[in-house]
């Protein structure tokens, strides 16, 4: 367990540093958003491109991983939807955010810095696969559910608009470019490759710092049972369902299996409250994000220990 804590403690110390910087005014909210844009628009795409372009396509496009992660995530979303809609009697928009919160991980900002220390280079490939599911399946489905009404045409139109917006996402473009380079057997000129490497190296620490800054001012108040339900669903149910799918499908190599569960065990994506703004649920989703991030230090440590000591996948 001490080995696991040696991985997770530094991660949360950097998040704590970001929180302190935001709290003391060393970084304002607008400044931290600029840093976050740097990570999303440049550093993480560089990391994804580098990881994918340097590997064979057969190694990257792992069907059992994608299927396990996608089906496990969709099952977790379905549980959130049913609980919110049928048991809690919430509206369709809030129910969609229940589902999204329980099924879409913060793979880039929190997941990669942890998993790369836990598993090494395989973390970058696993992150790219997880992000394909999150960006091309989970977010579009949740947004379409929240924005749509009972009309199938309206739901389909919303889904199509969301997918079109994602087509210009630098993360998606970097995955496509990396796969193309791998498929064609091409490589970047050495000076360009080194510049990409420098950008990729900047992603982890900057991402964790931004997460800490983003937590400043968030409060846990009201609707605590709903907030706790979504947070615990994300940290416990989502990885459990991905684990169950991995057990049912043809086996893949241990580190990649461990990576799928580890990414599913991360708190929800950092843009979760931003997506919920249009339906007036920003404060609820921000509170969920805060609680999940606080609890994740303990739950992620336990999951990493279980993957090592109980399942023996590492």
C-alpha positions in Angstrom: 0.0 0.0 0.0 2.9 2.4 0.6 3.9 2.0 -3.0 0.4 3.0 -4.1 0.5 6.0 -1.7 3.8 7.1 -3.2 1.9 7.4 -6.5 -1.3 9.1 -5.3 0.1 11.5 -2.6 2.3 13.6 -5.0 -0.7 13.9 -7.4 -2.9 15.3 -4.7 -0.1 17.5 -3.3 0.0 19.2 -6.8 -3.8 19.6 -6.7 -3.5 21.0 -3.2 -0.8 23.5 -4.5 -3.2 24.6 -7.2 -6.0 25.1 -4.6 -3.7 27.1 -2.4 -2.6 29.3 -5.3 -6.2 30.0 -6.2 -7.2 30.6 -2.6 -4.4 33.0 -2.0 -5.0 34.8 -5.3 -1.7 33.8 -6.9 -3.7 32.6 -9.8 -7.1 34.1 -10.5 -9.9 32.0 -12.1 -9.4 33.6 -15.5 -5.6 32.9 -15.3 -6.2 29.2 -14.4 -8.6 28.9 -17.2 -5.9 30.1 -19.6 -3.6 27.5 -18.2 -6.3 24.9 -18.6 -6.7 25.9 -22.3 -3.0 25.4 -22.8 -3.3 21.9 -21.4 -6.4 21.0 -23.4 -5.5 22.7 -26.7 -1.7 21.9 -26.8 -0.1 19.8 -24.1 -2.6 16.9 -24.0 -2.9 16.7 -27.8 0.9 16.6 -28.0 0.9 13.7 -25.5 -1.8 11.8 -27.4 -0.1 12.3 -30.8 3.3 11.2 -29.5 1.9 8.1 -27.8 -0.1 7.0 -30.8 2.2 7.8 -33.6 5.1 5.8 -32.0 3.1 2.6 -31.8 1.6 0.1 -34.3 -2.1 0.5 -35.1 -2.8 -3.1 -34.0 -1.4 -2.2 -30.6 -3.5 0.9 -30.3 -7.0 -0.1 -31.6 -7.7 -2.7 -28.9 -11.3 -3.9 -29.4 -11.8 -5.6 -26.0 -10.5 -2.5 -24.2 -12.8 -0.1 -26.2 -15.8 -2.4 -25.8 -15.3 -3.0 -22.1 -14.8 0.7 -21.4 -17.7 1.8 -23.6 -20.2 -0.8 -22.4 -19.2 -0.4 -18.7 -19.5 3.4 -19.0 -22.9 3.3 -20.8 -24.1 0.8 -18.1 -23.0 3.2 -15.4 -24.8 6.1 -17.2 -27.9 4.0 -17.5 -27.9 3.4 -13.7 -27.5 7.1 -13.0 -30.4 7.9 -15.4 -32.7 5.3 -13.9 -31.9 6.3 -10.3 -32.5 10.0 -11.0 -35.6 9.6 -13.2 -37.4 6.8 -11.6 -36.3 6.8 -8.0 -35.5 10.5 -7.4 -38.2 11.8 -9.8 -35.8 14.3 -11.3 -36.2 16.0 -14.7 -34.6 14.7 -17.9 -31.8 17.3 -18.0 -30.7 16.6 -14.4 -31.1 12.9 -14.9 -28.7 13.2 -17.9 -26.1 14.9 -15.7 -26.6 12.2 -13.0 -25.7 9.7 -15.8 -22.8 11.7 -17.2 -21.3 12.3 -13.7 -21.3 8.6 -13.0 -19.8 7.5 -16.4 -17.2 10.0 -17.8 -13.8 10.3 -16.2 -11.2 13.0 -16.0 -8.8 11.0 -18.0 -6.5 13.8 -19.0 -6.1 16.0 -16.0 -6.2 13.4 -13.2 -6.2 10.0 -14.8 -3.0 10.2 -16.9 -0.7 11.6 -14.2 -1.7 8.8 -11.9 -1.8 5.9 -14.3 1.5 6.8 -16.0 3.2 6.5 -12.6 1.3 3.3 -11.9 1.8 1.5 -15.3 4.3 3.5 -17.3 4.0 4.1 -21.1 0.9 2.0 -21.6 -1.0 4.8 -19.8 -0.9 7.1 -22.8 -2.4 4.6 -25.2 -5.1 3.7 -22.6 -5.9 7.4 -22.1 -6.4 7.9 -25.9 -8.8 4.9 -26.0 -10.7 6.1 -22.9 -10.9 9.6 -24.3 -12.3 8.2 -27.6 -15.2 6.7 -25.6 -15.7 9.7 -23.4 -15.6 12.3 -26.3 -17.4 10.3 -29.0 -19.9 8.4 -27.0 -20.5 9.5 -23.4 -20.5 13.3 -23.8 -22.6 13.4 -27.0 -25.2 11.0 -25.6 -25.5 12.9 -22.3 -25.8 16.3 -24.0 -28.3 15.0 -26.4 -30.4 13.6 -23.6 -30.2 16.8 -21.6 -31.0 19.1 -24.6 -33.5 16.8 -26.4 -37.2 16.4 -25.7 -39.5 13.5 -26.4 -39.0 14.0 -30.2 -36.6 11.5 -31.7 -35.8 14.1 -34.4 -34.8 16.7 -31.8 -32.7 14.2 -29.9 -30.9 13.1 -33.1 -30.3 16.7 -34.1 -28.8 17.5 -30.8 -26.5 14.5 -30.9 -25.4 15.4 -34.5 -24.6 19.0 -33.4 -22.5 17.7 -30.5 -20.6 15.4 -32.7 -19.9 18.1 -35.2 -18.5 20.4 -32.5 -16.2 17.5 -31.3 -14.9 17.1 -34.8 -12.8 20.2 -34.3 -11.6 19.2 -30.8 -7.8 19.3 -30.7 -7.8 16.1 -28.6 -9.8 14.2 -31.3 -7.7 15.7 -34.1 -4.5 14.6 -32.3 -5.8 11.0 -32.0 -6.7 11.0 -35.7 -3.3 12.4 -36.6 -1.4 10.0 -34.4 -3.3 7.0 -35.8 -2.6 8.2 -39.4 1.1 8.5 -38.7 1.2 5.1 -37.2 -0.8 3.5 -40.0 1.5 5.1 -42.7 4.7 4.4 -40.8 5.7 8.0 -40.8 7.7 9.9 -38.2 8.2 13.6 -37.5 11.6 15.3 -38.1 13.7 15.2 -35.0 13.4 18.9 -34.1 9.6 18.8 -34.4 9.5 15.5 -32.4 11.5 17.1 -29.6 9.1 20.1 -29.5 6.1 17.8 -29.3 7.9 15.9 -26.5 8.4 19.2 -24.5 4.7 20.0 -24.9 3.7 16.5 -23.8 5.9 16.7 -20.7 4.2 19.9 -19.6 0.7 18.2 -19.5 0.7 16.4 -16.1 1.8 19.0 -13.6 -0.1 21.8 -15.3 -3.3 19.7 -15.5 -3.2 18.9 -11.8 -2.5 22.5 -10.8 -5.5 23.6 -12.9 -7.8 21.1 -11.2 -6.7 22.5 -7.8 -7.4 26.1 -8.9 -10.9 25.0 -10.2 -11.9 23.7 -6.8 -11.6 27.1 -5.1 -15.0 28.5 -4.2 -17.0 25.3 -4.8 -19.2 24.4 -1.9 -21.0 21.3 -0.7 -24.5 22.5 0.2 -28.0 21.2 -0.3 -29.1 18.0 -2.0 -26.3 16.1 -0.3 -27.8 12.7 -0.9 -27.9 13.4 -4.7 -24.4 14.8 -4.6 -23.0 11.8 -2.7 -24.9 9.3 -4.9 -23.4 10.6 -8.1 -19.9 11.0 -6.6 -19.9 7.4 -5.2 -21.4 6.0 -8.3 -18.5 7.5 -10.3 -15.8 6.3 -8.0 -17.1 2.9 -7.2 -19.8 1.7 -9.7 -18.1 2.9 -12.9 -14.8 1.0 -12.4 -16.7 -2.0 -11.1 -18.8 -2.2 -14.2 -15.8 -1.8 -16.5 -14.0 -4.5 -14.4 -17.1 -6.8 -14.9 -17.0 -6.2 -18.7 -13.2 -7.0 -18.8 -14.0 -10.3 -17.0 -16.6 -11.2 -19.6 -14.7 -10.4 -22.8 -11.6 -12.1 -24.2 -8.6 -11.3 -22.0 -6.2 -8.5 -22.9 -2.7 -7.9 -21.4 -2.8 -7.2 -17.6 -1.4 -3.6 -17.7 -4.0 -2.5 -20.2 -6.8 -4.2 -18.2 -5.6 -2.4 -15.1 -5.5 0.9 -17.0 -9.1 0.5 -18.1 -10.3 0.1 -14.5 -7.9 2.8 -13.2 -9.2 5.4 -15.7 -12.8 4.5 -14.8 -12.0 5.0 -11.1 -11.1 8.7 -11.7 -13.4 11.5 -10.7 -15.7 13.0 -13.4 -14.3 15.2 -16.2 -13.5 18.8 -15.2 -15.9 20.4 -17.8 -18.8 18.6 -16.0 -20.1 21.8 -14.4 -19.6 23.8 -17.7 -21.7 21.4 -19.6 -24.5 21.7 -17.0 -24.5 25.5 -17.1 -27.1 25.7 -19.9 -29.7 23.9 -17.7 -29.0 25.8 -14.5 -27.3 22.8 -12.8 -23.8 24.3 -12.5 -23.8 24.5 -8.7 -25.0 20.9 -8.3 -22.5 19.5 -10.7 -19.7 21.6 -9.2 -20.5 20.2 -5.8 -20.5 16.7 -7.2 -17.1 17.4 -8.8 -15.7 18.7 -5.5 -16.9 15.8 -3.4 -15.7 13.2 -6.0 -12.3 14.8 -6.2 -11.9 14.9 -2.4 -13.0 11.2 -2.0 -11.0 10.0 -4.9 -7.7 10.1 -3.0 -8.9 7.3 -0.9 -10.9 5.3 -3.5 -8.2 5.5 -6.2 -5.6 4.3 -3.7 -7.8 1.3 -2.9 -8.5 0.5 -6.6 -4.8 0.6 -7.4 -4.0 -1.6 -4.5 -6.7 -4.1 -5.6 -5.5 -4.2 -9.1 -2.0 -5.0 -7.8 -2.5 -7.2 -4.7 -5.9 -8.8 -5.4 -6.2 -9.2 -9.2 -2.5 -9.3 -9.9 -2.8 -7.4 -13.2 0.3 -5.2 -12.5 
